Amino acid sequence: MEDQDKKEVCLLSLKRSLQISPAFLFPAAAAPLRHGLWARRSPAVSIVTQEEYTGEIKGGMRPSMKLVIMGIVNKKPKSIEVTLSSKPEQEEAEADVGLQLKVNFSEKAVQRNACMGGKWGPSENTLSFFPFAPGEAFKMEIVCEHQQFRILVDGQPLCGFTHRHAQLASLTALRVFGDLQLTKVA
């Protein structure tokens, strides 16, 4: 699993023109898509909206792992949120959150925070630039390093977030939602 080619995998490809796209058709038995990341599945058909994605990170986060989120910001966006947590969205209230990125378009800010044992720490907001624009495509990369998550947007370093959660491997759920159309999650 340490090969470079096993660190990225395309989980989702959606048509931009639809509000809801059938993304995967499969039997009730869940199987990995490939190389460590799993998609949440319903018993018959999984319908993925373009505004929300939840997936499992098999084995959890670890140094040198990279997550890629590509999408198009809606024309009149309010916010986008990306969360790395220890439990899927239905149980998120009980989950530890290793990284929560909240993109706020009215304030042109990207807030970063973490939650351990039900308690949120101090948020971080400092940015040198705001890379998101209404109606524009973006590519966000979250690189897990030994000391921090490094976040890049369109290849440019946006910010870092020092690990507050010591057990990176317990961060097994990725959730992306908000005012965007997802085109790829890997």
N, C-alpha and C positions, 0 to 999 in steps of 0.2 A: 504493500500500500504506500510505500514511500516514493514510488516513481513519480516524476513530474506529470506524466500523462494521466495519472490517477487522481490528481488533486482538483481537476476541473471537470465538470460534466454538465451538459445541457439538460435541464429538467423541464423546460417549458418554452414553447414557441407559440405565440398567439397571433391571430390576425388582428390588426389594429382597427379595422372598420367595425367590428362587432363589440357590443357591450358584454356579451357572455359568449365564450367559445368552448365547445367540447374539446378538451385537451387530451384526454386519455380514455380509452375504452379497454376494460380488462375484467377478468373474473374476480370474484370476491377475494381469492387468495392474493395477498400482497407479495410482490417480488421487487427486488431492488431495480432501479432504472439502470444503473451502472456505477461502478467505482465508489461506493460508499454513501451516496445521497439517495434518499427515498422520498417519494411523493406520498402525500396523504391520499387514501383511496376510500371511496364509499363501496358498499356491497356490489353495486351493478355498474354505475357509470359515475365518473368524477367530472364535474363541471367546475372549471376554474374561471372565476371572473377576472377581468383585466385589472381590477382595482385591488385584488387581494391574492396572496399566495402564502401557503404554509407548507413547509417541507421539513423532513427529518434529516439531520446530519449524522449519518451512521458513524459511530465511534466518537462523535463529538468533535469539537474544535481542537486543534493542536498547532504548535509552531510550524511555520512554513506552509500552512494551508491558506488557500485563497478562495473567497466567494466572489462571484461576479453577478451583478444585477444590472440588467439593461432594460431601458424603457423609454417612454415618451411622456413628458409632463403634460397634463391636461391644459387646455387653453386658459382656464380660470382656476388655478390651483390654490388651495389653502395650506395643505400639508401632505407630507409623505413620511411614513415611519418604517424603520427597519429594526427588527428586534432579534437578538440571539439569546435564547433562553434555555432553561433546563426542561421545560415542558411545553407541549403544544398549546395553541391559543385557548382551547376550552379550559385548560387548567392554569392559565397564565397568572391568575391572582396568587396562586401558591408557588409559582416558579421563581427561581433565581434568574435574574437577567444580567448577563455578562456585558452586554452592550445594547443600548437603545439609542438609535439615531432618530431625531425628530427634525425634519426639514420644515421650517415655518416660512412661507413665502411672503406674508405681510411684513414680517420683521427681517426678512433676508438673513435668517439664522439657521444654524444646524446645532441643535442641543444634543449633547451626549451625556449619558448617565448609566448607572448600574444599580441593581437592587439585590440585596442579600438578606435572607431571612425576613422578607417582607418590608425591609427598610431601604428607602432610596437614599443614595449618597448625594453629595453636592453635584449639581449639573455643571458642565463645561460648555461654553458658548463661543470662545474666541476663534475667529477665522480671519484669514488674510484676504479672502475673496468669497463670493457666493456664486457657485458654478451652475445653478439651475435656472432655467428660463421657461416661461409658459410656452407650450407647443413644441418644445425642443427635445431631441433625443439625448440620452445620457448613458454613460457606462460607469457604474460605481464598483470599485474593487475594495473588498475588506480583506486585508492581509493580516493574518495572525502571526505576530512575532513573539519572541520569548518574553518581552516586557510589556508589549502593547499591541493594540489593534491599530494598524495604519490604514487610513481611508484615503483612497484616490478617486477622483472624478475626472473622466475623460483623460486619464493618464497623468493628471496633475495632482500632486500631494495636497489634500484638503486639510487633514488634521490627524492627530494621533489620540489614542485613548488608552492610558495605562491600565493594565489588568487590575481589577479590583476583586475578581473572582479567581481564587487560586486553582480551582478544579476546572480547567478549560474543557476537559473531556466530557464533563457533565452538560456542557452547552450543546444540546442535540436538536434544537428546534430553531428554524429560521422562519420569520414572518415578515412579509413586505405588504404594506397596504397604504391606501391614500389616493390622492388625485393624480394618478398615473395610469398608463397602459403598459403592462409588462411585456417585453418581447423575449427576454431570456433570463433564466436564473441558473447559474452553474456553480 
